Amino acid sequence: MMSRVVMMCGPAGSGKSTVARKLEATGMTRLSFDREAWRRGIHVMPLPAEVHEAIERELRARLVELVTAGADVVLDFSFWSRRSRLAYRALLGPLGVVPETIYLATPRAVALERLQKRSHEHADDYALAADLAAEYFDHFEPPTADEGPLTVLRATERQ
């Protein structure tokens, strides 16, 4: 049976890790930049470019290993750009996997408020400066159905 790969997609504070943890609880392996950075003792975001690149190389290699072994994987990344999503589709295509994208369409005010409430106590709880969080949100490129299988989860103002 072919591996299932889910690409979590959304700006910081949109709820990606919450959904990814639910998928992980069903048996999927969760790969996360934030968890890997935290494991390395890095507790400040954004990551320096060379650290980000090193972590990405390791996560890509781990993804290929897992898929080759038949495991289901959830990629708890932001996938903030169309280019980044297409790069992972290109990586997985030769392995026979068409990844699904789950996009967390969270209102800007909700995402930014969530980030300000973070306590910075664990890998899924990185805090970002308000101006950087706003910049990340404003430069996010929402996925479109022409990129491949897409599920959009809409957050409400009450969440």
C-alpha positions, -999 to +999 in steps of 0.1 A: +000+000+000+012+035-009+023+059+018+000+088+026+018+121+029+001+152+043+016+187+039+003+210+066+001+245+051-005+278+068+012+308+084+025+307+119-003+306+144-028+290+120-031+257+138-010+234+117+007+217+146-026+210+164-040+193+133-006+175+127-006+161+162-041+147+157-028+130+125+002+118+144-021+102+170-037+081+143-003+066+135+013+090+110+049+100+116+052+138+121+082+157+108+086+192+120+112+220+116+102+233+150+107+200+168+140+194+151+153+229+160+141+225+196+158+192+198+190+209+188+186+234+215+176+263+193+148+282+209+146+313+189+130+318+155+136+324+127+164+299+121+196+310+106+197+301+069+224+275+073+206+258+101+173+258+082+190+242+052+207+215+073+174+207+090+156+206+057+182+182+042+177+159+072+139+161+071+138+154+033+161+124+037+139+111+066+108+117+045+122+096+017+132+068+041+098+068+057+079+067+024+102+040+010+094+020+041+057+024+035+050+048+065+024+076+065+039+110+071+026+144+081+049+173+073+043+199+099+060+228+080+045+261+069+048+254+032+044+292+029+052+294-009+039+276-039+075+269-048+081+250-016+050+229-020+060+221-056+095+211-045+081+185-021+057+172-048+087+168-071+106+149-043+076+125-037+065+121-073+092+096-083+083+076-052+047+073-065+033+095-038+009+124-044+008+144-012-023+160+001-022+196+013-042+206+044-044+244+044-054+261+076-072+293+064-070+312+097-079+349+099-049+371+103-060+385+137-066+350+151-032+337+140-014+368+153-032+367+186-024+330+190+013+338+185+013+365+211-002+341+237+025+315+232+045+307+263+076+293+245+077+262+266+080+235+239+088+229+202+052+236+190+051+269+210+078+291+194+071+328+200+077+353+172+080+390+174+047+407+164+061+425+134+078+393+121+047+373+126+027+399+107+052+399+079+051+361+076+013+361+075+013+389+049+037+371+026+021+337+028+010+322-006-023+302-001-023+269-020-047+264-049-064+232-061-043+231-093-013+222-071-028+188-062-052+174-036-062+202-012-084+203+019-091+238+034-098+240+071-113+274+080-108+287+115-135+308+131-129+340+151-138+320+182-111+294+179 
